[in-house]
Amino acid sequence: MSRQRSNRDAEAGGGRKSRRVYKTTTHVPLELGQIMDSETFEKSRLYQLDKSTFSFWSGLYSEVEGTLILLFGGIPYLWRLSGRFCGYAGFGPEYEITQSLVFLLLATLFSALTGLPWSLYNTFVIEEKHGFNQQTLGFFMKDAIKKFVVTQCILLPVSSLLLYIIKIGGDYFFIYAWLFTLVVSLVLVTIYADYIAPLFDKFTPLPEGKLKQEIEVMAKSIDFPLTKVYVVEGSKRSSHSNAYFYGFFKNKRIVLFDTLLEEYSVLNRDIQEESGMEPRNDGEGDSEEIKAKVKNKKQGCKNEEVLAVLGHELGHWKLGHTVKNIVISQMNSFLCFFLFAVLIGRKELFVAFGFNDSQPTLIGLLIIFQFIFSPYNEVLSFCLTVLSRRFEFQADAFAKKLGKAKDLYSALIKLNKDNLGFPVSDWLFSMWHYSHPPLLERLQALKNSKQD
């Protein structure tokens, strides 16, 4: 159930106040006594504390690295280095777009290499320690290389066309640039799940059965133009769970992570094998103690709960949240391109970043979008977070109207447990960072109607 930033990602954002909450809240609060046991509470507390500590150090490194790059002229140096490489290939200074592509390639390669140790530590230390990582080192490295190659195959052609449009667009280039990025974003959203995502994960149609029939019935009841339902093999990477839909117009598809489905979860089979709960032929049941242990550790949701989660997701569609987010995004994009057109001629911006003799368009985009717009982007991010939380409550209310309140209530608790979400948070940190409302707030909103 993720759009924009999830609470799990926000937790990774750390913050001194949030870390204090993780350190000092060592017992299950009274209001959580009925929905979370002390063992799960402690596991989630330690997981979030580790993520917060990691985020502090990785964020500090990122700030120091960025500051050093600016202080020692890393950006103009990389631009000159790109020019040398182009010169070796016979391309002079007049080939600015070619030099820009070399610059992008070198910059993204540098970013990938400096970020690799942090990504390795996060995956094979933190996620591994808390039972989420399912990757081998070989799989991780192969995946990282594949992601880099696919990114370049998209980034470089799109960037070259954007720069060309800006060059030839005249006084109204910002309109053409905005229209181009709009088309590209719509194309990428359309082809991502069909052509890009399968390069990394295995997508299989949900088999015929009760769950698929009930999904189709629910979709039809709200006029959702469902064409296919897929199960993605997310368990080969992580045991975190999710669900989403995609597609435009009359071609909508639903994707369920195998970790979301109790009967598909690889982890459940592993737990059953470890507990020795093999099918018995002697007519005697397994001990209640073993059954309770397995049930408590089981991952994923029952079919009714999966339907409730999808009811929430389809609520985003029915209530127009997806379209509203696209409209807001494109309005912001147009505004940014317009302001870029106003500022791109200011030579002092380039001089401030070490470009005394030239004003490359790509560097102008970097300076204005990444640095000049930084305060505006923070304010915009907060506004979108507030809006997202409102949308989440509305989607929950929509699931209520479908009669899914009780199942959504239990599904939220299970998903929080499976993902080791910590249900206690600092209110200020939560308000600024959480795109999804805290668990207790959502449960409280559902509580009065969960018997509907």
ABEGO torsion letter per residue (X at the ends): XBBEBBAAAAAAAEEAAAAAAAAABABBBAAAAAABBAAAAAAAAAAAAAAAAAAAAAAAAAAAAAAAAAAAGAAAAAAAAAAAAAAAAGBBAABAAAAAAAAAAAAAAAAAAAAAAAAAAAAAAAAAAAGABABBAAAAAAAAAAAAAAAAAAAAAAAAAAAAAAAAAEAAAAAAAAAAAAAAAAAAAAAAAAAAAAAABBBBBBBBEAAAAAAAAAAAAAGBBBABBBBBBAAAABABBBBBBBEBEABBBBBBBAAABAAABAAAAAAAAAAGBBBBAAGBBBBAAAAAAAAAABBEBBAAAAAAAAAAAAAAAAAGAAAAAAAAAAAAAAAAAAAAAAAAABAAAAAAAGBAABBBAAAAAAAAAAAAAAAAAAAAAAAAAAAAAAAAAAAAAAAAAAGAAAAAAAAAAAAAAAAGBBABBBAAAAAAABABBBAAAAAAAAAAAAAX
